Amino acid sequence: MLTWLSLIVLALFSSVAFAAGRRRAKTAAAGRARVLHSLPDYYGAYVALWAGIPAALLLLLGVMFGGRVEDAILQSTRPAAVQALEPDRQAVFYSDVRAIAAKQAPSEVVYEGEQKVALDAKVAEAQRIETLLNTGMLGGAGVLALAGFLLAFPRINPEFRARNRVEGWTSVLLIACSVAAVLTTLGIVMSLIWESWRFFQSVNPLSFLLGTEWSPQIAMRADQVASTGAFGAVPLFAGTFLIMLIAMLVAAPIGLYSAIYLSEYAGRTVRGVVKPLLEILAGVPTVVYGFFAALTVGPLFRSAFNAIGAALPPGPLATYLMEVQNQMALVAGVVMGIMLIPFVSSLSDDIINAVPQSLRDGSYAMGATKSETVKKVVLPAALPGIMAAMLLAVSRAVGETMIVTMAAGLQAKLTANPLDTVTTVTVQIVTLLTGDQEFDSPKTLSAFGLGLTLFVVTLTLNIVALRIVQKYREQYD
């Protein structure tokens, strides 16, 4: 709370610095704006940046690392009563110290005698350390803000290149954001590779990539009776692509045809009503789609297939259809396709509208009808963007978890039958990493192997789609 108040005060001080710098620039120009190198707002922004950015960085560093510094100082000296405890109990002891110092509820552990004395002493020490760190952080931020203002404000004069300096700050910010994005991506990839390497040291990569049985339950102790584990990922990827294929068979035609209608045929009134209604679907949480699949679509499909099975002559097919349950790949795929319609429709609509009107006018001038113009001119010209929209929908379908969990089940089964229960890679990753897990077990590490494989597959799809887009873009540019 104190940090947020400090940031608010710092923002107000920066606003005052902006107004002061702007006013000084106008005063220096004596009412002649042409003598200024930059606009007055640039001078105000230069002063505000120096007054706010260094102090804000110090406050953010304090928020990020202040707790760790406090813990390190607090645990640098340990009383004898604490050293006698087990490592786990010591962690609980210091957790209680921090909780009591922050006036929060500690654990239910009762401390008596020397441990109680040590606890009270450490709580008082923690409060002193927190006060000292907060005072130093706030004092340092105030000094930096004032020093930045005093450094920048006297430089304001008509010849000062304020615009260049402000744009330099902007360039640094953009570079920092780019570097952060690259480092984040690199960190994700390296963590996947490292943990997957640990997994593949225990499981043969060929058995993982080509195996047709997935049963990651293994014995955690030598005296425990359990399965030895089977880590064949083929059923998971088969289920993933089966549901994704069903979803795209629903989303691609409906989304694309609705985009063509809205962009080429619908009137302004119809477009103003239908397009927002379609985009509302994009804001519905996936868990709501899961409820819809489990409570409405699943029972509806089951009843329909059971009725078909009852109407057929007795036989294996009729018996199978009469035993169909609520959870099946078809239910998950259809509901996921409904979820993806706004992505395909909205993006395709924007892309089709971006096709130059001159192409349509040229087609009409050659005697083509509206449908011929759409099929032979507009859609080929918009094909690269439509491919990108489809790729986005595929990526969303591959990464969806909640709908599959609630509508398709958790059973890993190698099948192409849409009426069977299946599972996907993302559902298994969530299942494997739920709860307290031992990260030295192949069972838990298999989640990273699945993640790395899915990452490589998705990257390959992106590269293939990019090549297709580049090919057609060269043709129509």
Buried (B, 14 or more C-beta within 10 A) or exposed (E): EEBEEBBEBBEEBBBBBBEBBBBBBBEBBEEEEEEBBBBBBBBBBBBBBBBBBBBBEBBEEBBEEBEEEBBEBBBEEBBEBBEEBEEEEBEBBBBBBBBBBEEEEBEEEEBEEEBEEBBEEBBEBBBEBBEEBBEEBBEBBBEBBBBBBEEBBEBBBBEBEBBEBBBEBEEEEEEEEEEEEEEEEEEEEEEBEEBBEBBBEBBEEEBBBEBEBBEBEBBEEEEEEEEEBBBBBBBBBBBBBBBBBBBBEBBBEBBBEBBBBBBBEBEEEEBEEBBEEBBEBEEEEBEEBBBBBBEEBBEEBBEEBBEBBEEBEEEEEBEBBBEBBBBBBBBBBBBBBBBBBBBBBBBBBBBBBEBEEEBBEEBBEEEBEEEEBBEEBBBBBBBBBBBBBBBBBBBBBBBBBBBBBBBBBBBBBBBEEBBBBBBBBBBBBBBBEEEEEEEEBBBBBBBBBBBBBBBEBBEEBEEEBBEBBEEBBEEEE
